[in-house]
Amino acid sequence: MRPLPSLLGAAVLVALPAAAPAAADDDSPSSFQIKDSRIAESSGLAVSRAHPGVYWTHNDSSDGPYVYAVDSRTGKTVARIAMRGIGSPRDVEAVSVGPDGNVYVGDIGDNLGGQWSHVWIYRFPEPKKLRDMSVKATQFTVQYQGGPRNAEAMMVHPKTGKVYIASKSEEDGGLYQGPDTLSPSGVNVFRRIAPIDMEVTDGAFAPDGSRLVLRGYFSAAEYRWRGGKPQELDEEPGLPLQRQGEAVTFSPDGGTLMYGTEGRYSRVSAEALDGELLPDATAKEQRKDGGGKGGSHAGSEEKDSGLTLTKAALTFAGAMVLFLGARRLFRRR
């Protein structure tokens, strides 16, 4: 867990306790609360391919080689997986499920700001039955083209199986692509394929592979994925107000983004997509069903708009309180 980078970030934290109860996405059937007290720093989120309604998550540091399967219908952990056959994780920051039926875990964080000579990715088969167990995992050593990077987002493309990492940097952020096939022996060099103009804390591909979403603490961006490259869309997906937002994934149908945050008993908040933000397959399915714009999520736009204004007002109020308090303190000094 790291401190937020600005005065505005601190103001958002001040405003959060008042804003959280009013968030409508908390009332959505798709939103849920993580009820496992062991998950105190949820830093990645991935929807299960084998178990409907289940999401994979993990703590970001100091928790050992563990990954948790959480049932979104109850918020309860239905399995804690202990990875064996790997080294000691340093800073696990991301999780993704590939088309090969494997769970990929990104031990890619670098609290020294990009000083580690290498980082790791772990991979294990998604269990057919969910229960607490130990599984044999494969470890892959990763280096970046151009030298070390701090990163918190790792995504596996759901069609090609290629692995991507988005670095966490406000000045020189980038998207890096791994080899066509990761090798457990030697070093896997991830090469920069596109600049990313935000400080990324997590990311995910849509189920059909046509969209990529990246999130930060205070912003999110969605990209059309075409020819193996991201093309940023004009529209921006909704982003809930969260204490320290470090996780995002698509719902199984691709029509909703699920946002996670650090903190014990944290909520995973659902934000419906529409327009160009909808993945191609999802938009096609909604047109076939006659759902029109937004499909099954139609009717939520007006409510979401009002909530966005409410959140903005609360955030601004919190910022002003903090600013005025700081100014009075400096005057007294």
C-alpha positions as CSV (number, residue, x, y, z in Angstrom):
1,M,0.0,0.0,0.0
2,R,1.4,3.4,-1.0
3,P,0.3,7.0,-0.1
4,L,-1.7,8.8,-2.7
5,P,0.4,11.3,-4.7
6,S,-1.4,14.6,-4.3
7,L,-3.3,17.0,-2.0
8,L,-6.4,16.3,-4.0
9,G,-5.9,12.6,-3.2
10,A,-5.9,13.4,0.5
11,A,-9.1,15.4,0.0
12,V,-10.8,12.5,-1.7
13,L,-10.0,10.3,1.3
14,V,-11.6,12.9,3.6
15,A,-14.7,13.0,1.5
16,L,-15.0,9.2,1.1
17,P,-16.8,8.3,4.4
18,A,-19.6,10.7,3.6
19,A,-19.8,9.7,-0.1
20,A,-19.7,5.9,0.2
21,P,-23.2,5.3,1.6
22,A,-24.8,7.2,-1.2
23,A,-23.1,5.3,-4.1
24,A,-25.8,3.7,-6.2
25,D,-23.5,1.1,-7.6
26,D,-23.3,-0.3,-4.1
27,D,-27.0,-1.1,-4.5
28,S,-26.5,-2.8,-7.9
29,P,-26.9,-6.6,-8.0
30,S,-23.5,-6.8,-9.6
31,S,-21.7,-4.9,-6.8
32,F,-20.5,-6.8,-3.8
33,Q,-18.5,-6.5,-0.6
34,I,-15.5,-8.7,0.1
35,K,-16.2,-10.3,3.5
36,D,-12.9,-12.0,4.1
37,S,-10.9,-10.0,6.7
38,R,-7.7,-11.6,5.3
39,I,-8.1,-9.6,2.1
40,A,-7.1,-6.2,3.4
41,E,-5.2,-4.9,0.3
42,S,-7.1,-6.2,-2.8
43,S,-4.9,-5.0,-5.6
44,G,-6.0,-7.0,-8.6
45,L,-9.3,-8.5,-9.9
46,A,-10.1,-11.1,-12.5
47,V,-13.3,-12.9,-13.4
48,S,-13.2,-16.7,-13.3
49,R,-13.6,-18.6,-16.6
50,A,-14.6,-21.8,-14.9
51,H,-16.8,-20.7,-12.0
52,P,-19.7,-18.3,-12.7
53,G,-19.9,-15.4,-10.3
54,V,-16.4,-15.9,-8.9
55,Y,-13.7,-13.3,-9.0
56,W,-10.0,-13.9,-8.2
57,T,-8.1,-11.3,-6.1
58,H,-5.0,-11.1,-3.9
59,N,-3.3,-8.8,-1.4
60,D,-0.6,-6.6,-2.8
61,S,2.3,-7.3,-0.4
62,S,3.4,-9.2,2.7
63,D,0.7,-11.9,2.4
64,G,2.7,-14.7,0.9
65,P,1.9,-16.8,-2.2
66,Y,-1.9,-16.6,-1.9
67,V,-4.7,-16.0,-4.3
68,Y,-8.4,-15.8,-3.2
69,A,-11.5,-16.9,-5.1
70,V,-14.5,-14.7,-3.9
71,D,-18.1,-15.5,-4.7
72,S,-19.7,-12.2,-5.8
73,R,-23.2,-13.4,-4.8
74,T,-22.2,-13.7,-1.1
75,G,-18.9,-11.8,-0.9
76,K,-17.4,-14.8,0.8
77,T,-14.1,-16.5,0.0
78,V,-14.7,-20.0,-1.5
79,A,-11.0,-20.9,-1.9
80,R,-7.6,-19.7,-0.9
81,I,-5.0,-21.0,-3.2
82,A,-1.4,-21.3,-2.0
83,M,1.1,-21.3,-4.9
84,R,4.1,-23.7,-4.4
85,G,7.2,-24.2,-6.4
86,I,7.9,-20.4,-6.7
87,G,10.2,-18.1,-4.8
88,S,9.0,-15.6,-2.1
89,P,6.7,-13.0,-3.7
90,R,7.8,-9.4,-3.3
91,D,4.9,-7.2,-4.4
92,V,2.0,-9.0,-6.1
93,E,-0.1,-6.4,-8.0
94,A,-2.2,-8.1,-10.7
95,V,-4.2,-11.2,-11.6
96,S,-5.7,-12.3,-15.0
97,V,-7.2,-15.5,-16.4
98,G,-6.0,-16.6,-19.8
99,P,-7.7,-18.5,-22.6
100,D,-5.6,-21.5,-21.7
101,G,-7.5,-21.9,-18.4
102,N,-4.6,-20.7,-16.3
103,V,-4.6,-18.0,-13.6
104,Y,-1.7,-15.5,-14.1
105,V,-0.4,-13.6,-11.1
106,G,1.8,-10.6,-11.6
107,D,4.5,-10.1,-9.0
108,I,5.4,-6.8,-10.8
109,G,5.3,-4.0,-8.2
110,D,8.5,-2.2,-7.4
111,N,8.3,0.1,-4.3
112,L,11.8,1.4,-5.2
113,G,10.3,3.2,-8.2
114,G,11.7,0.8,-10.8
115,Q,14.9,-0.6,-9.4
116,W,14.4,-4.4,-9.5
117,S,16.5,-6.0,-12.2
118,H,13.6,-8.4,-12.8
119,V,10.1,-9.2,-11.7
120,W,8.0,-12.4,-11.9
121,I,4.8,-13.8,-13.3
122,Y,3.3,-16.9,-11.8
123,R,0.8,-19.3,-13.5
124,F,-1.3,-22.1,-12.3
125,P,-4.4,-24.0,-13.7
126,E,-7.7,-22.6,-12.5
127,P,-9.0,-25.4,-10.2
128,K,-12.0,-27.4,-11.3
129,K,-13.4,-27.4,-7.8
130,L,-12.9,-24.5,-5.4
131,R,-11.6,-25.2,-2.0
132,D,-8.6,-24.2,0.0
133,M,-5.6,-26.0,-1.6
134,S,-2.0,-25.8,-2.6
135,V,-1.2,-25.9,-6.3
136,K,2.0,-26.2,-8.3
137,A,2.7,-22.9,-10.1
138,T,5.1,-22.0,-12.9
139,Q,7.4,-19.0,-12.4
140,F,8.5,-16.7,-15.2
141,T,11.2,-14.1,-15.0
142,V,10.4,-10.8,-16.6
143,Q,12.6,-7.9,-17.7
144,Y,11.6,-4.7,-19.6
145,Q,13.0,-3.3,-22.8
146,G,14.8,-0.1,-21.7
147,G,15.3,-1.2,-18.1
148,P,13.3,-1.7,-14.9
149,R,9.8,-0.3,-14.4
150,N,7.3,-0.1,-11.6
151,A,4.0,-1.7,-12.6
152,E,0.7,-2.7,-11.2
153,A,-1.3,-3.8,-14.2
154,M,-0.9,-7.2,-16.0
155,M,-3.4,-8.4,-18.6
156,V,-3.7,-11.6,-20.6
157,H,-5.4,-11.2,-24.0
158,P,-8.5,-13.6,-24.0
159,K,-7.9,-14.7,-27.6
160,T,-4.2,-14.7,-28.3
161,G,-3.0,-15.5,-24.8
162,K,-0.3,-12.8,-25.0
163,V,0.6,-11.1,-21.7
164,Y,0.8,-7.3,-21.4
165,I,2.1,-5.1,-18.6
166,A,1.3,-1.4,-18.2
167,S,3.9,0.5,-16.2
168,K,2.9,2.9,-13.4
169,S,4.4,6.3,-14.3
170,E,3.0,9.8,-14.8
171,E,5.9,10.9,-16.9
172,D,6.8,7.9,-19.0
173,G,4.0,5.3,-18.8
174,G,3.9,2.6,-21.4
175,L,2.3,-0.7,-22.4
176,Y,4.6,-3.6,-22.7
177,Q,4.0,-6.8,-24.6
178,G,5.6,-10.2,-23.6
179,P,6.8,-12.9,-26.0
180,D,4.3,-15.0,-27.9
181,T,4.9,-17.8,-25.4
182,L,6.4,-17.2,-21.9
183,S,9.4,-19.4,-21.1
184,P,10.0,-20.7,-17.6
185,S,13.7,-20.8,-18.3
186,G,15.7,-17.7,-19.1
187,V,14.3,-14.2,-19.2
188,N,11.1,-13.0,-20.9
189,V,11.7,-9.5,-22.3
190,F,8.6,-7.3,-22.4
191,R,8.8,-4.7,-25.2
192,R,7.2,-1.3,-25.2
193,I,4.4,-1.1,-27.9
194,A,2.5,2.1,-26.9
195,P,2.7,5.1,-24.5
196,I,0.1,5.4,-21.8
197,D,-0.7,8.8,-20.5
198,M,-1.8,7.9,-17.0
199,E,-0.5,6.4,-13.7
200,V,-2.0,2.9,-14.1
201,T,-2.9,0.8,-11.1
202,D,-4.7,-2.0,-12.9
203,G,-6.1,-3.1,-16.3
204,A,-8.1,-5.8,-18.1
205,F,-9.2,-7.0,-21.5
206,A,-12.8,-7.4,-22.4
207,P,-14.0,-11.0,-22.8
208,D,-14.0,-10.8,-26.6
209,G,-10.6,-9.0,-26.7
210,S,-11.9,-5.9,-28.5
211,R,-11.4,-3.5,-25.6
212,L,-8.7,-2.8,-23.0
213,V,-9.5,-0.8,-19.8
214,L,-6.8,0.8,-17.7
215,R,-7.5,2.6,-14.4
216,G,-5.7,4.8,-12.0
217,Y,-6.6,6.3,-8.6
218,F,-8.7,9.1,-10.1
219,S,-9.2,8.3,-13.8
220,A,-9.9,5.4,-16.2
221,A,-9.5,5.1,-19.9
222,E,-10.7,2.5,-22.4
223,Y,-9.1,1.5,-25.7
224,R,-10.2,-0.2,-28.8
225,W,-7.9,-3.1,-29.4
226,R,-7.0,-3.4,-33.0
227,G,-4.0,-5.0,-34.7
228,G,-2.4,-5.8,-31.4
229,K,-2.3,-2.1,-30.4
230,P,-4.5,0.2,-28.2
231,Q,-6.5,3.0,-29.7
232,E,-7.9,5.3,-27.0
233,L,-11.6,6.0,-27.2
234,D,-13.2,9.5,-26.9
235,E,-15.5,8.4,-24.2
236,E,-14.3,7.6,-20.7
237,P,-15.8,4.8,-18.5
238,G,-17.3,5.8,-15.2
239,L,-15.1,5.5,-12.2
240,P,-16.4,5.1,-8.6
241,L,-15.0,7.1,-5.8
242,Q,-12.8,4.7,-3.8
243,R,-10.4,4.9,-1.0
244,Q,-7.5,3.5,-3.0
245,G,-8.7,2.0,-6.2
246,E,-6.2,-0.6,-7.5
247,A,-8.3,-3.2,-9.3
248,V,-10.6,-3.5,-12.4
249,T,-12.0,-6.2,-14.6
250,F,-14.9,-6.7,-17.0
251,S,-17.9,-8.7,-16.0
252,P,-18.3,-12.0,-17.9
253,D,-20.8,-10.5,-20.4
254,G,-18.5,-7.5,-21.0
255,G,-21.2,-5.0,-20.3
256,T,-19.9,-3.8,-16.9
257,L,-16.7,-2.8,-15.3
258,M,-16.0,-4.1,-11.8
259,Y,-13.8,-1.8,-9.7
260,G,-12.0,-3.0,-6.6
261,T,-10.2,-1.0,-3.9
262,E,-7.8,-1.7,-1.0
263,G,-9.1,-1.8,2.6
264,R,-10.6,-4.5,4.8
265,Y,-14.2,-5.5,3.8
266,S,-13.8,-3.4,0.7
267,R,-16.5,-3.1,-2.0
268,V,-16.3,-4.2,-5.6
269,S,-18.4,-1.6,-7.5
270,A,-20.1,-2.1,-10.8
271,E,-20.2,0.6,-13.5
272,A,-22.3,-0.2,-16.6
273,L,-20.9,0.5,-20.1
274,D,-22.6,1.8,-23.2
275,G,-21.9,3.3,-26.6
276,E,-18.4,2.8,-27.9
277,L,-17.2,1.6,-24.6
278,L,-19.2,-1.6,-25.0
279,P,-17.0,-4.5,-26.4
280,D,-18.0,-5.5,-29.9
281,A,-19.5,-8.9,-29.0
282,T,-21.4,-7.3,-26.1
283,A,-22.9,-4.6,-28.3
284,K,-23.8,-7.1,-31.0
285,E,-25.6,-9.3,-28.4
286,Q,-27.5,-6.4,-27.0
287,R,-28.6,-5.3,-30.4
288,K,-29.8,-8.8,-31.1
289,D,-31.8,-8.8,-27.8
290,G,-33.3,-5.4,-28.7
291,G,-31.7,-3.8,-25.6
292,G,-30.7,-0.6,-27.5
293,K,-28.1,1.6,-26.0
294,G,-26.8,0.2,-22.8
295,G,-28.8,-3.0,-23.3
296,S,-29.7,-4.6,-19.9
297,H,-28.3,-1.6,-18.2
298,A,-30.6,0.9,-19.9
299,G,-32.2,3.3,-17.4
300,S,-29.1,3.5,-15.2
301,E,-27.7,6.5,-17.1
302,E,-29.8,9.2,-15.4
303,K,-29.1,7.7,-12.0
304,D,-25.4,7.4,-12.7
305,S,-25.3,11.0,-13.9
306,G,-26.8,12.3,-10.7
307,L,-24.4,10.2,-8.7
308,T,-21.4,11.5,-10.6
309,L,-22.5,15.1,-9.7
310,T,-23.0,14.1,-6.1
311,K,-19.5,12.5,-5.9
312,A,-17.9,15.5,-7.6
313,A,-19.6,17.8,-5.1
314,L,-18.5,15.8,-2.1
315,T,-14.9,15.5,-3.5
316,F,-14.7,19.3,-4.0
317,A,-16.1,20.0,-0.6
318,G,-13.5,17.7,1.0
319,A,-10.7,19.4,-1.0
320,M,-11.9,22.8,0.1
321,V,-12.0,21.7,3.8
322,L,-8.5,20.4,3.6
323,F,-7.2,23.4,1.8
324,L,-8.7,25.9,4.1
325,G,-7.6,24.0,7.2
326,A,-4.0,23.8,5.8
327,R,-4.0,27.6,5.1
328,R,-5.2,28.4,8.6
329,L,-2.4,26.2,10.0
330,F,0.3,27.9,7.9
331,R,-1.0,31.3,9.0
332,R,-0.8,30.4,12.7
333,R,2.8,29.3,12.1
